[in-house]
Amino acid sequence: MGKLLKAICYTYLLGSGPLAVPALPQNPLLPERLYRFASPVTALSFARTRPNLLAVGMADGGLALLDVSAADKTVVADAGDASESGVASPSWEPIWTMVWMSGEEFHLDDQVLVTAGQDGQVVRWRRGERGVEWTPMLRCPERGVGLRQFAGVLCMAPVPLDPVRYMVGTEDGCVHECSTNYLHQHKSVFVAHAGPVYRLSFSPFCEKIFLTCGADWTVRIWAMGVNEPLVTLTGGMQSVEDASWSPRNSTIIASISGDELCMWDLRRKTYVPASRTTWAYPSPPTTLLFSPTQDNILVADRDGRVVAFALQDMPFAPYFQTKALVASLERALVTKPALLASLKKQGEPFA
């Protein structure tokens, strides 16, 4: 049931205050819980080992940790100007992304929450004697010479191959590879897009493959150790706000380009989407999420509207998911022998 629980945040709703709404798919029109905050909500994340804990990031840099199993609004810990605990937040700019990481790499018993936002700062949070304690981990420098010193972090993902590593995408188009063992510095950096990086996500079927999408109209597929995109997907001349791997088929990717929902099948073709669906509402879509158990996808727009799509005529999932994904990527690299050779040097499953 924990995988079916979704949380939706609305920054502004008909002039009222911002709120976070956890809802069950059995009754999507009536939320199970409704929480209001003094500051707009910008990011949400459920804890993996304790799914009753919901982390809420806000536009003023504040953070709240909620226990959604309680009938009323139960704040386990919080930080920020409007916090009940009085703990100050390390930033006054919006938190755009947050992930839960295992506490083992931090020599802690419990999970650790890692957040990042507009000020370019990556912060580690954990529960302490005062409710919540934070430690700065990194700040992403901006490329070139500009008026700002740090680039805002828009997305973040832990590296499945190594629990101490994580990657962040920034508004200047760079992806930084970082480690919890090396605070205040990154291990490597490469330019992923000619504009902000909106999403960074690893394939659920191959730990060495990940995708990014950005404002340069593209979705790009990468392999760990290769700083050149394996495949570039372009659905149109509009910013790609979000992209996601299908949890049921290794070669299926969904992306949002302008007012279109694009479905890609890497086994068939990479130069054009397998299908396009035009958004039927005035406000453009901004985010999407696959159902973990069914051929459904949730799409949300800037007005807070969430629409569930049923995916029809989906191809059968391959029996060997990883092998099918790797074969699709290698077939797309037939005209790039040097890049294909570099990919095969990365070992299994490419060798």
VOBA-1610 file (N, C-alpha, C; in pm, whole numbers, padded with zeros to 5 digits, always signed):
BEGIN
Met+00083-00120+00000Met+00000+00000+00000Met+00086+00125+00000Gly+00210+00115+00060Gly+00293+00234+00066Gly+00331+00286-00071Lys+00346+00195-00171Lys+00382+00239-00306Lys+00266+00310-00375Leu+00142+00286-00329Leu+00027+00344-00395Leu-00009+00480-00339Leu+00049+00517-00225Leu+00018+00645-00164Leu+00095+00755-00236Lys+00024+00856-00281Lys+00085+00967-00353Lys+00066+01095-00273Ala+00162+01183-00281Ala+00152+01313-00217Ala+00161+01420-00324Ile+00072+01517-00316Ile+00064+01624-00415Ile+00076+01756-00341Cys+00161+01845-00390Cys+00175+01975-00326Cys+00123+02083-00421Tyr+00049+02176-00364Tyr-00004+02290-00439Tyr+00059+02416-00382Thr+00123+02493-00467Thr+00185+02615-00419Thr+00080+02719-00383Tyr-00014+02744-00470Tyr-00124+02835-00440Tyr-00253+02773-00492Leu-00358+02781-00417Leu-00485+02722-00457Leu-00596+02823-00431Leu-00642+02888-00539Leu-00752+02983-00530Leu-00726+03091-00426Gly-00602+03134-00417Gly-00569+03242-00325Gly-00548+03198-00183Ser-00567+03070-00152Ser-00548+03024-00015Ser-00403+02988+00008Gly-00373+02942+00129Gly-00237+02905+00161Gly-00195+02777+00092Pro-00065+02750+00082Pro-00015+02629+00020Pro-00048+02507+00106Leu-00048+02389+00045Leu-00082+02269+00118Leu-00020+02147+00055Ala-00016+02039+00131Ala+00030+01909+00083Ala-00082+01809+00104Val-00107+01726+00003Val-00221+01636+00006Val-00176+01494-00024Pro-00166+01404+00074Pro-00148+01263+00044Pro-00282+01200+00007Ala-00286+01124-00103Ala-00411+01066-00151Ala-00390+00922-00194Leu-00495+00842-00182Leu-00494+00703-00226Leu-00564+00690-00360Pro-00519+00599-00447Pro-00582+00587-00579Pro-00725+00535-00572Gln-00764+00469-00460Gln-00901+00420-00449Gln-01001+00534-00443Asn-00958+00651-00395Asn-01047+00766-00386Asn-00968+00891-00420Pro-00934+00912-00547Pro-00843+01022-00582Pro-00903+01161-00566Leu-01036+01173-00561Leu-01098+01304-00551Leu-01105+01356-00407Leu-01089+01267-00311Leu-01097+01307-00170Leu-00968+01267-00101Pro-00883+01362-00063Pro-00754+01328-00003Pro-00770+01265+00136Glu-00677+01177+00170Glu-00675+01116+00303Glu-00633+01217+00409Arg-00540+01304+00375Arg-00491+01406+00468Arg-00476+01536+00391Leu-00487+01647+00462Leu-00468+01778+00402Leu-00393+01865+00502Tyr-00278+01915+00463Tyr-00193+01995+00552Tyr-00170+02132+00490Arg-00183+02235+00569Arg-00158+02372+00525Arg-00034+02427+00595Phe+00040+02509+00518Phe+00162+02569+00570Phe+00164+02717+00539Ala+00247+02790+00612Ala+00256+02934+00594Ala+00333+02971+00468Ser+00416+02879+00418Ser+00497+02906+00300Ser+00460+02807+00190Pro+00470+02846+00062Pro+00440+02752-00047Pro+00524+02625-00040Val+00463+02512-00069Val+00530+02383-00069Val+00591+02360-00208Thr+00719+02323-00211Thr+00790+02308-00338Thr+00845+02168-00361Ala+00853+02083-00258Ala+00909+01949-00275Ala+00851+01856-00170Leu+00837+01728-00207Leu+00783+01625-00118Leu+00862+01497-00137Ser+00874+01418-00028Ser+00940+01288-00040Ser+00904+01201+00079Phe+00860+01077+00050Phe+00833+00979+00154Phe+00962+00907+00192Ala+00978+00879+00322Ala+01091+00798+00367Ala+01075+00655+00317Arg+01185+00591+00281Arg+01177+00457+00225Arg+01157+00351+00333Thr+01229+00359+00443Thr+01218+00257+00547Thr+01105+00287+00645Arg+01063+00412+00652Arg+00952+00451+00739Arg+00853+00530+00654Pro+00767+00461+00578Pro+00682+00530+00480Pro+00576+00620+00540Asn+00560+00618+00673Asn+00465+00711+00735Asn+00523+00851+00748Leu+00652+00867+00722Leu+00717+00998+00733Leu+00721+01065+00596Leu+00668+01185+00589Leu+00666+01265+00467Leu+00745+01393+00490Ala+00851+01411+00411Ala+00931+01534+00419Ala+00872+01638+00325Val+00860+01760+00374Val+00800+01870+00299Val+00900+01985+00291Gly+00941+02022+00170Gly+01028+02137+00149Gly+00949+02257+00104Met+00992+02376+00143Met+00911+02497+00121Met+00990+02605+00047Ala+00917+02705+00000Ala+00976+02810-00081Ala+01065+02903-00001Asp+01046+02910+00129Asp+01131+02995+00212Asp+01251+02919+00269Gly+01277+02797+00219Gly+01388+02717+00268Gly+01355+02634+00389Gly+01234+02643+00439Gly+01195+02566+00556Gly+01169+02420+00523Leu+01167+02338+00627Leu+01146+02194+00613Leu+01056+02145+00724Ala+00966+02053+00691Ala+00880+01991+00790Ala+00877+01842+00766Leu+00877+01765+00873Leu+00869+01620+00867Leu+00737+01578+00931Leu+00646+01522+00851Leu+00511+01490+00896Leu+00495+01340+00916Asp+00412+01304+01015Asp+00371+01166+01036Asp+00231+01152+00977Val+00219+01096+00856Val+00090+01090+00788Val+00000+00981+00845Ser+00052+00896+00934Ser-00032+00794+00995Ser-00123+00852+01103Ala-00090+00972+01153Ala-00174+01038+01253Ala-00290+01108+01185Ala-00405+01110+01252Ala-00525+01170+01194Ala-00513+01321+01181Asp-00443+01386+01273Asp-00427+01530+01268Asp-00289+01564+01212Lys-00261+01693+01201Lys-00132+01738+01149Lys-00027+01719+01258Thr+00055+01615+01243Thr+00158+01584+01341Thr+00294+01613+01280Val+00357+01720+01327Val+00489+01759+01279Val+00594+01693+01367Val+00665+01596+01312Val+00768+01525+01388Val+00887+01616+01413Ala+00926+01692+01312Ala+01038+01785+01323Ala+01023+01889+01214Asp+01076+02010+01239Asp+01070+02115+01138Asp+01182+02214+01160Ala+01205+02297+01058Ala+01306+02402+01064Ala+01263+02514+00971Gly+01301+02637+01006Gly+01264+02752+00925Gly+01206+02863+01008Asp+01171+02974+00941Asp+01120+03090+01012Asp+00988+03062+01083Ala+00903+02979+01021Ala+00772+02950+01078Ala+00769+02819+01156Ser+00885+02763+01188Ser+00889+02634+01255Ser+00849+02646+01401Glu+00787+02540+01452Glu+00748+02537+01593Glu+00866+02510+01684Ser+00970+02443+01632Ser+01085+02409+01715Ser+01181+02525+01733Gly+01173+02626+01645Gly+01265+02739+01652Gly+01399+02713+01587Val+01416+02598+01521Val+01541+02566+01453Val+01548+02645+01323Ala+01657+02717+01302Ala+01673+02798+01182Ala+01708+02710+01062Ser+01664+02751+00945Ser+01696+02680+00822Ser+01827+02734+00765Pro+01906+02651+00695Pro+02031+02701+00638Pro+02012+02790+00516Ser+01890+02802+00466Ser+01866+02879+00345Ser+01732+02950+00353Trp+01719+03057+00274Trp+01592+03128+00262Trp+01538+03119+00120Glu+01596+03031+00041Glu+01551+03013-00097Glu+01482+02877-00111Pro+01403+02857-00217Pro+01322+02736-00229Pro+01403+02607-00231Ile+01347+02504-00169Ile+01399+02367-00179Ile+01331+02301-00299Trp+01410+02262-00399Trp+01352+02206-00521Trp+01351+02054-00523Thr+01439+01990-00451Thr+01448+01844-00458Thr+01496+01789-00326Met+01456+01666-00297Met+01498+01599-00174Met+01493+01448-00195Val+01590+01378-00136Val+01595+01232-00143Val+01632+01178-00005Trp+01583+01059+00024Trp+01621+00988+00147Trp+01736+00894+00113Met+01841+00898+00192Met+01957+00811+00171Met+01979+00728+00296Ser+02041+00612+00276Ser+02071+00524+00389Ser+02165+00593+00486Gly+02143+00570+00614Gly+02227+00632+00716Gly+02362+00566+00731Glu+02384+00451+00665Glu+02510+00380+00683Glu+02629+00461+00634Glu+02612+00530+00519Glu+02724+00608+00467Glu+02754+00729+00554Phe+02662+00767+00641Phe+02685+00877+00734Phe+02717+00825+00874His+02735+00692+00886His+02763+00629+01015His+02648+00654+01113Leu+02526+00648+01061Leu+02406+00668+01142Leu+02315+00546+01126Asp+02229+00523+01226Asp+02142+00407+01224Asp+02017+00431+01139Asp+01967+00554+01136Asp+01842+00584+01068Asp+01870+00645+00931Gln+01763+00657+00850Gln+01776+00722+00721Gln+01806+00871+00737Val+01870+00926+00634Val+01908+01066+00634Val+01840+01133+00515Leu+01785+01252+00537Leu+01723+01329+00431Leu+01824+01428+00374Val+01837+01430+00242Val+01927+01522+00174Val+01843+01612+00085Thr+01859+01744+00100Thr+01782+01840+00023Thr+01875+01933-00054Ala+01822+01994-00159Ala+01897+02092-00237Ala+01798+02190-00298Gly+01846+02312-00326Gly+01753+02414-00373Gly+01818+02522-00456Gln+01751+02636-00458Gln+01787+02746-00547Gln+01921+02809-00513Asp+01965+02799-00389Asp+02093+02859-00352Asp+02212+02769-00385Gly+02188+02652-00446Gly+02296+02563-00485Gly+02353+02482-00372Gln+02292+02486-00256Gln+02345+02418-00139Gln+02278+02281-00120Val+02359+02179-00097Val+02310+02045-00064Val+02325+02027+00086Val+02215+01992+00152Val+02212+01989+00299Val+02165+01852+00346Arg+02230+01802+00448Arg+02192+01676+00512Arg+02113+01705+00639Trp+02000+01636+00653Trp+01914+01654+00770Trp+01902+01523+00846Arg+01897+01532+00979Arg+01870+01415+01062Arg+01802+01461+01190Arg+01729+01370+01249Arg+01661+01402+01374Arg+01761+01401+01489Gly+01754+01505+01571Gly+01844+01518+01684Gly+01769+01553+01811Glu+01843+01603+01910Glu+01783+01636+02038Glu+01684+01751+02027Arg+01710+01846+01938Arg+01621+01961+01921Arg+01513+01936+01816Gly+01505+01816+01766Gly+01404+01783+01667Gly+01465+01753+01531Val+01543+01845+01478Val+01608+01824+01349Val+01740+01900+01347Glu+01842+01838+01291Glu+01973+01900+01278Glu+02017+01893+01132Trp+02087+01995+01086Trp+02130+01998+00946Trp+02279+02024+00937Thr+02338+01970+00829Thr+02480+01985+00803Thr+02500+02016+00655Pro+02565+02126+00619Pro+02590+02153+00476Pro+02689+02053+00419Met+02658+02003+00298Met+02743+01903+00233Met+02817+01958+00112Leu+02753+02047+00036Leu+02811+02089-00092Leu+02741+02214-00140Arg+02813+02294-00219Arg+02753+02400-00297Arg+02805+02390-00439Cys+02713+02396-00535Cys+02749+02377-00675Cys+02793+02510-00736Pro+02918+02523-00778Pro+02962+02648-00841Pro+02899+02664-00978Glu+02886+02790-01020Glu+02827+02820-01150Glu+02936+02827-01255Arg+02904+02782-01377Arg+03001+02789-01486Arg+03026+02934-01526Gly+03149+02963-01567Gly+03181+03095-01619Gly+03183+03201-01511Val+03179+03325-01553Val+03183+03439-01463Val+03048+03508-01468Gly+02983+03522-01357Gly+02852+03584-01353Gly+02832+03658-01223Leu+02712+03712-01208Leu+02682+03787-01087Leu+02656+03694-00970Arg+02610+03571-01000Arg+02582+03476-00894Arg+02700+03382-00877Gln+02720+03338-00754Gln+02834+03252-00726Gln+02798+03104-00736Phe+02672+03069-00710Phe+02632+02930-00707Phe+02512+02907-00797Ala+02509+02790-00861Ala+02397+02753-00948Ala+02294+02676-00868Gly+02167+02706-00890Gly+02060+02637-00820Gly+02053+02490-00860Val+02025+02405-00761Val+02010+02261-00785Val+01862+02231-00805Leu+01827+02173-00921Leu+01688+02146-00955Leu+01650+01999-00941Cys+01747+01908-00944Cys+01717+01765-00932Cys+01836+01693-00870Met+01807+01576-00815Met+01911+01502-00744Met+01872+01354-00740Ala+01971+01265-00743Ala+01944+01121-00738Ala+02064+01049-00679Pro+02043+00954-00587Pro+02154+00871-00539Pro+02199+00775-00648Val+02327+00740-00646Val+02383+00646-00744Val+02360+00504-00692Pro+02285+00420-00764Pro+02255+00285-00712Pro+02378+00198-00692Leu+02482+00217-00775Leu+02601+00134-00766Leu+02681+00158-00639Asp+02672+00277-00584Asp+02754+00315-00469Asp+02671+00400-00375Pro+02641+00352-00255Pro+02553+00428-00164Pro+02612+00559-00115Val+02742+00581-00132Val+02801+00706-00085Val+02802+00813-00193Arg+02761+00779-00315Arg+02763+00876-00424Arg+02622+00922-00460Tyr+02612+01044-00505Tyr+02487+01098-00555Tyr+02518+01200-00665Met+02418+01229-00748Met+02435+01321-00860Met+02330+01430-00852Val+02369+01552-00888Val+02276+01665-00886Val+02281+01736-01021Gly+02164+01782-01066Gly+02154+01861-01188Gly+02124+02005-01154Thr+02186+02098-01223Thr+02177+02239-01187Thr+02112+02321-01298Glu+02082+02445-01265Glu+02014+02533-01359Glu+02104+02583-01471Asp+02235+02562-01461Asp+02325+02602-01569Asp+02359+02487-01662Gly+02287+02374-01650Gly+02303+02263-01742Gly+02405+02158-01703Cys+02467+02172-01588Cys+02571+02078-01546Cys+02514+01969-01454Val+02579+01853-01458Val+02551+01745-01364Val+02678+01721-01283His+02666+01730-01151His+02778+01711-01061His+02767+01573-00996Glu+02876+01498-00999Glu+02883+01371-00926Glu+02952+01397-00794Cys+02885+01364-00685Cys+02932+01399-00552Cys+02941+01274-00464Ser+03007+01288-00351Ser+03022+01178-00256Ser+03002+01230-00115Thr+02938+01147-00033Thr+02921+01186+00107Thr+03053+01179+00184Asn+03154+01116+00125Asn+03285+01110+00190Asn+03368+01235+00165Tyr+03328+01316+00067Tyr+03402+01437+00034Tyr+03306+01555+00039Leu+03289+01611+00157Leu+03199+01724+00173Leu+03261+01849+00112His+03174+01938+00063His+03213+02069+00012His+03293+02063-00118Gln+03290+01947-00187Gln+03353+01938-00318Gln+03288+01824-00396His+03291+01834-00529His+03235+01729-00612His+03346+01648-00677Lys+03315+01522-00712Lys+03415+01434-00772Lys+03435+01464-00919Ser+03327+01493-00990Ser+03337+01524-01133Ser+03215+01605-01174Val+03225+01665-01291Val+03115+01746-01344Val+03120+01741-01496Phe+03003+01738-01559Phe+02996+01744-01705Phe+02873+01823-01745Val+02877+01879-01866Val+02765+01957-01918Val+02666+01860-01982Ala+02543+01858-01930Ala+02441+01766-01979Ala+02345+01832-02077His+02312+01960-02054His+02215+02029-02138His+02257+02174-02156Ala+02206+02235-02261Ala+02229+02378-02286Ala+02117+02458-02219Gly+02105+02441-02090Gly+01999+02504-02012Gly+01976+02424-01886Pro+01879+02463-01805Pro+01854+02394-01678Pro+01825+02245-01696Val+01874+02165-01601Val+01847+02021-01596Val+01730+02000-01501Tyr+01616+01955-01554Tyr+01495+01944-01474Tyr+01477+01808-01408Arg+01536+01702-01463Arg+01518+01569-01407Arg+01642+01486-01430Leu+01677+01406-01328Leu+01787+01311-01336Leu+01736+01183-01271Ser+01733+01073-01348Ser+01671+00951-01297Ser+01744+00829-01351Phe+01776+00734-01261Phe+01842+00610-01300Phe+01738+00507-01344Ser+01778+00424-01440Ser+01690+00318-01487Ser+01666+00217-01375Pro+01542+00173-01355Pro+01516+00072-01252Pro+01565-00067-01291Phe+01613-00083-01415Phe+01657-00215-01462Phe+01807-00223-01487Cys+01876-00111-01489Cys+02021-00110-01509Cys+02080+00004-01427Glu+02162-00029-01331Glu+02214+00071-01238Glu+02316+00164-01301Lys+02366+00132-01419Lys+02467+00215-01484Lys+02408+00313-01585Ile+02278+00310-01606Ile+02215+00393-01707Ile+02120+00492-01640Phe+02126+00618-01681Phe+02036+00719-01628Phe+01997+00816-01739Leu+01891+00890-01714Leu+01844+00989-01810Leu+01841+01127-01746Thr+01850+01227-01830Thr+01830+01366-01789Thr+01739+01433-01891Cys+01670+01536-01849Cys+01593+01618-01942Cys+01612+01764-01904Gly+01597+01852-02002Gly+01626+01992-01975Gly+01554+02087-02066Ala+01594+02213-02055Ala+01529+02321-02128Ala+01575+02331-02273Asp+01667+02246-02316Asp+01715+02250-02455Asp+01637+02154-02545Trp+01515+02120-02504Trp+01419+02041-02584Trp+01449+01892-02583Thr+01545+01842-02505Thr+01589+01704-02521Thr+01578+01623-02393Val+01564+01491-02413Val+01586+01389-02310Val+01712+01315-02352Arg+01807+01300-02261Arg+01932+01234-02296Arg+01955+01115-02204Ile+02006+01008-02263Ile+02034+00885-02190Ile+02185+00870-02180Trp+02232+00842-02057Trp+02374+00838-02027Trp+02411+00704-01964Ala+02541+00675-01963Ala+02595+00560-01892Ala+02702+00610-01796Met+02709+00550-01679Met+02811+00589-01582Met+02949+00566-01643Gly+03036+00665-01630Gly+03170+00657-01684Gly+03185+00709-01825Val+03073+00744-01890Val+03077+00798-02027Val+03013+00936-02023Asn+03091+01039-02048Asn+03041+01176-02038Asn+02989+01230-02171Glu+02938+01142-02253Glu+02873+01180-02378Glu+02741+01106-02386Pro+02632+01174-02423Pro+02503+01106-02424Pro+02499+00991-02524Leu+02442+00878-02482Leu+02428+00764-02571Leu+02317+00788-02673Val+02205+00842-02626Val+02089+00867-02710Val+02030+01002-02672Thr+01989+01079-02770Thr+01921+01206-02748Thr+01782+01198-02810Leu+01680+01220-02727Leu+01541+01214-02771Leu+01487+01357-02779Thr+01436+01394-02894Thr+01381+01528-02915Thr+01238+01516-02965Gly+01143+01558-02881Gly+01003+01547-02917Gly+00945+01672-02980Gly+01016+01783-02971Gly+00967+01909-03026Gly+01056+02022-02982Met+01025+02142-03028Met+01106+02258-02997Met+01052+02330-02874Gln+01036+02255-02764Gln+00991+02311-02638Gln+01064+02243-02524Ser+01073+02313-02413Ser+01143+02261-02297Ser+01080+02130-02249Val+01164+02035-02211Val+01118+01908-02155Val+01114+01922-02003Glu+00994+01935-01948Glu+00978+01964-01806Glu+01006+01843-01718Asp+00977+01722-01768Asp+00995+01603-01685Asp+01008+01481-01776Ala+01074+01377-01725Ala+01088+01251-01796Ala+01103+01140-01693Ser+01058+01020-01730Ser+01060+00911-01633Ser+01071+00777-01705Trp+01141+00682-01640Trp+01147+00544-01688Trp+01019+00470-01647Ser+00974+00382-01733Ser+00864+00293-01695Ser+00916+00189-01596Pro+00844+00165-01486Pro+00888+00062-01391Pro+00853-00080-01435Arg+00784-00094-01550Arg+00738-00225-01596Arg+00803-00269-01727Asn+00862-00174-01799Asn+00925-00206-01927Asn+01052-00122-01940Ser+01165-00188-01955Ser+01294-00118-01947Ser+01320-00022-02061Thr+01252-00037-02174Thr+01279+00048-02290Thr+01176+00158-02310Ile+01081+00171-02218Ile+00976+00271-02230Ile+01011+00393-02145Ile+01001+00512-02205Ile+01026+00639-02136Ile+00911+00733-02167Ala+00867+00807-02068Ala+00765+00911-02088Ala+00828+01047-02063Ser+00787+01146-02140Ser+00840+01282-02121Ser+00730+01383-02149Ile+00748+01502-02092Ile+00655+01614-02114Ile+00729+01721-02191Ser+00679+01751-02310Ser+00738+01854-02395Ser+00630+01953-02434Gly+00636+02073-02374Gly+00532+02172-02400Gly+00399+02125-02349Asp+00300+02114-02438Asp+00168+02066-02399Asp+00144+01922-02444Glu+00252+01847-02465Glu+00239+01709-02512Glu+00302+01610-02415Leu+00236+01496-02400Leu+00291+01381-02329Leu+00345+01285-02434Cys+00476+01265-02434Cys+00541+01181-02535Cys+00581+01047-02473Met+00550+00939-02543Met+00590+00804-02502Met+00695+00755-02601Trp+00809+00709-02546Trp+00920+00661-02629Trp+00940+00511-02605Asp+00969+00439-02711Asp+01007+00298-02703Asp+01143+00283-02770Leu+01247+00265-02688Leu+01383+00259-02742Leu+01405+00138-02831Arg+01324+00035-02816Arg+01339-00082-02903Arg+01289-00056-03044Arg+01201+00042-03060Arg+01142+00069-03191Arg+01217+00180-03264Lys+01220+00299-03205Lys+01286+00412-03271Lys+01315+00519-03167Thr+01420+00596-03195Thr+01461+00701-03102Thr+01452+00840-03164Tyr+01418+00850-03291Tyr+01413+00981-03356Tyr+01275+01045-03349Val+01174+00970-03308Val+01039+01025-03296Val+00966+00946-03187Pro+00878+01009-03109Pro+00806+00936-03005Pro+00715+00828-03064Ala+00693+00722-02987Ala+00600+00617-03030Ala+00457+00669-03029Ser+00428+00766-02941Ser+00294+00828-02938Ser+00304+00966-02877Arg+00209+01051-02913Arg+00198+01185-02857Arg+00053+01206-02811Thr+00038+01264-02694Thr-00096+01297-02642Thr-00096+01444-02604Thr-00186+01520-02663Thr-00193+01664-02635Thr-00270+01689-02506Trp-00214+01773-02421Trp-00277+01810-02294Trp-00402+01893-02324Ala-00514+01855-02264Ala-00644+01915-02299Ala-00682+02032-02211Tyr-00589+02085-02133Tyr-00622+02192-02039Tyr-00535+02314-02068Pro-00578+02434-02026Pro-00504+02556-02062Pro-00366+02566-01999Ser-00351+02515-01877Ser-00221+02525-01811Ser-00132+02409-01854Pro-00006+02433-01887Pro+00081+02326-01939Pro+00118+02226-01830Pro+00138+02100-01867Pro+00181+01999-01769Pro+00325+02021-01728Thr+00357+01978-01606Thr+00491+02002-01552Thr+00558+01877-01497Thr+00481+01778-01457Thr+00543+01660-01394Thr+00460+01536-01425Leu+00526+01421-01421Leu+00458+01294-01449Leu+00512+01186-01357Leu+00432+01080-01343Leu+00469+00969-01255Leu+00401+00842-01303Phe+00479+00736-01325Phe+00424+00607-01363Phe+00365+00537-01241Ser+00259+00462-01263Ser+00209+00372-01159Ser+00305+00254-01147Pro+00340+00213-01024Pro+00435+00102-01010Pro+00376-00034-01041Thr+00244-00045-01049Thr+00181-00176-01064Thr+00095-00191-01189Gln+00053-00081-01251Gln-00037-00088-01365Gln+00018-00001-01479Asp-00040-00018-01598Asp-00002+00065-01713Asp-00078+00197-01708Asn-00051+00275-01605Asn-00112+00406-01587Asn-00003+00509-01562Ile-00036+00634-01589Ile+00059+00741-01565Ile-00017+00863-01516Leu+00038+00929-01415Leu-00020+01051-01360Leu+00055+01172-01415Val-00020+01272-01458Val+00039+01396-01512Val-00026+01513-01441Ala+00056+01609-01397Ala+00005+01726-01326Ala+00047+01853-01399Asp-00034+01959-01385Asp-00003+02086-01451Asp+00017+02197-01349Arg+00040+02318-01398Arg+00073+02431-01311Arg-00046+02478-01227Asp-00166+02443-01267Asp-00285+02482-01190Asp-00318+02383-01079Gly-00234+02280-01060Gly-00261+02180-00958Gly-00351+02068-01003Arg-00382+02063-01129Arg-00469+01957-01183Arg-00386+01830-01204Val-00437+01715-01159Val-00371+01586-01176Val-00462+01495-01257Val-00411+01442-01366Val-00489+01358-01457Val-00423+01221-01466Ala-00502+01116-01455Ala-00453+00978-01470Ala-00482+00929-01611Phe-00378+00883-01680Phe-00391+00828-01815Phe-00375+00676-01810Ala-00458+00606-01884Ala-00442+00461-01904Ala-00364+00440-02033Leu-00257+00365-02025Leu-00171+00341-02141Leu-00222+00220-02218Gln-00259+00240-02343Gln-00315+00135-02426Gln-00212+00086-02528Asp-00230-00039-02570Asp-00144-00100-02673Asp+00003-00095-02633Met+00028-00112-02504Met+00167-00115-02457Met+00234-00245-02501Pro+00359-00239-02544Pro+00430-00362-02583Pro+00454-00452-02463Phe+00464-00582-02489Phe+00493-00676-02383Phe+00633-00648-02328Ala+00645-00657-02197Ala+00775-00635-02134Ala+00870-00748-02171Pro+00994-00719-02206Pro+01090-00825-02239Pro+01120-00912-02118Tyr+01150-01038-02144Tyr+01180-01130-02033Tyr+01311-01090-01966Phe+01411-01056-02046Phe+01539-01008-01992Phe+01540-00855-02009Gln+01499-00785-01906Gln+01480-00640-01916Gln+01611-00566-01941Thr+01713-00597-01863Thr+01841-00528-01878Thr+01902-00554-02015Lys+01897-00679-02059Lys+01954-00714-02190Lys+01883-00641-02302Ala+01751-00627-02292Ala+01675-00556-02396Ala+01711-00409-02400Leu+01730-00347-02283Leu+01767-00205-02279Leu+01905-00183-02339Val+02001-00265-02299Val+02138-00250-02351Val+02141-00273-02502Ala+02067-00374-02549Ala+02065-00401-02693Ala+02005-00284-02771Ser+01904-00219-02714Ser+01843-00104-02781Ser+01941+00012-02791Leu+02017+00036-02684Leu+02114+00144-02685Leu+02229+00114-02782Glu+02276-00010-02784Glu+02384-00046-02875Glu+02339-00034-03021Arg+02215-00068-03048Arg+02163-00055-03184Arg+02156+00092-03227Ala+02128+00181-03131Ala+02124+00324-03163Ala+02263+00382-03184Leu+02368+00310-03140Leu+02505+00360-03151Leu+02581+00296-03267Val+02512+00232-03358Val+02579+00167-03471Val+02658+00268-03553Thr+02608+00389-03567Thr+02676+00492-03646Thr+02779+00570-03564Lys+02799+00532-03437Lys+02896+00598-03351Lys+02989+00492-03290Pro+03078+00434-03369Pro+03161+00324-03319Pro+03252+00363-03203Ala+03303+00484-03202Ala+03391+00525-03092Ala+03315+00531-02961Leu+03193+00586-02965Leu+03112+00592-02844Leu+03069+00453-02800Leu+03039+00365-02894Leu+03001+00228-02861Leu+03118+00154-02797Ala+03238+00176-02846Ala+03356+00113-02787Ala+03379+00164-02645Ser+03358+00294-02624Ser+03372+00350-02490Ser+03269+00291-02395Leu+03149+00266-02445Leu+03044+00207-02361Leu+03081+00064-02321Lys+03135-00013-02414Lys+03169-00152-02384Lys+03283-00163-02284Lys+03363-00059-02271Lys+03472-00060-02173Lys+03422-00048-02029Gln+03294-00015-02012Gln+03240+00004-01877Gln+03203-00127-01809Gly+03231-00240-01875Gly+03205-00370-01813Gly+03060-00412-01826Glu+03021-00507-01744Glu+02884-00558-01748Glu+02785-00447-01714Pro+02668-00448-01779Pro+02617-00544-01877Pro+02650-00509-02022Phe+02747-00416-02043Phe+02776-00371-02179Phe+02880-00457-02249Ala+02970-00517-02174Ala+03080-00594-02234Ala+03027-00723-02299
//
